[in-house]
Amino acid sequence: MQTRILLLLLLLSVGAANAATGIDSVPETVRDTVPRKRLSLKPTTDFDQRFSFIEKEGVNIWGYRIGVLVNEKFKTGIGGYFLQQETAGIKVDADGIPFNQLKKSLYFGTIYYEPFLFRRKRWEMSMVFELGYGKAVLDSSNKIRGRFLTKTETQVFIPAGMGYSVNFIIPDMRGLHFLTYMGLNGMIGLRKAVFESDLKYNFDGWYWSIGTAIFLDKIFTDIKYGRNKNKTGN
C-alpha cells in the first residue's frame, strides 16, 4: 500500500513540476517533422505461358496472374495454371488405336511475391517466388484381352518455384503513347514439387518464358495523373 502511495505522489510531483516550468508532458513526435509515406497500391496483371520439358518432352504450362504493385517496390498476388500432356504406346491395334494411352493433367493456383531488383525507364528486372496448391490427374487406357480398360487417379499437387523476370518497355513515341503500356517479358526459373506425388509427374526442373507484357500499373498511373492534373487546372 505504501509503495502505491509513493508512486502516486511521484507522478503528481513530476506533473506539477512540468506545469510549473511550462514543459509539455507530451513531447513532439517525429511525425510532426517527417510526413508519413502513404501506401501506394496499383493493379497488375500478366499472361504467364511457360515452356519446359517433362520426361524429355516439351510442354506448355498456361497461366494468368493478377495482383497489386506495392509502393513501386514489389508485386504480390495470385495465379492460376494448367498443363496437359498426352503420351501413347508404340503398339497399335487393327484400327490404329494405341494399346496404351496416358494423359497427365495439372491444375493449380499459386500465391507469388515479386520484388524488383532494378526499375529503369525502358526495362525492369525482378525475382519471383511462388507457392501453389492444386491437383494432379492421371488418366490411363490399356487394351487387355480385346477390351480397353480406363483408370483415373487424382492426388494433391503442391509446387514451389523461384526465378528471374525481365520486362522490356516500348519507348514513348509521339501520338502512340498507348504503346508504352505494352512490352516484352522474359523469365527463367526453377520449379519443384514440395509434395512428391505417387503419380510420378517428374515436375521438378527448369522453365523459361518469352512473351508479351501488359503494364496495367502504368495505365493506372496515367489515369490518376490525368485526374490530378484536371483538379489543379494545369
Secondary structure, DSSP 8 states (H G I E B T S, - for coil): -HHHHHHHHHHHHHHHHHHHHT--SS---GGGTS------EEEEEEEEEEEEEETTEEEEEEEEEEEEEETTTEEEEEEEEEEEEEEE-S-B-TTS-BSEEEEEEEEEEEEEEEEEEEE-SSEEEEEEEEEEEEEEEEEEEEEETTEEEEEEEEEEE-EEEEEEEEEEE----TT-GGGGGEEEEEEEEEEEESS--TT-----EEEEEEEEEE-HHHHHHHHHHHHHHHHHT-
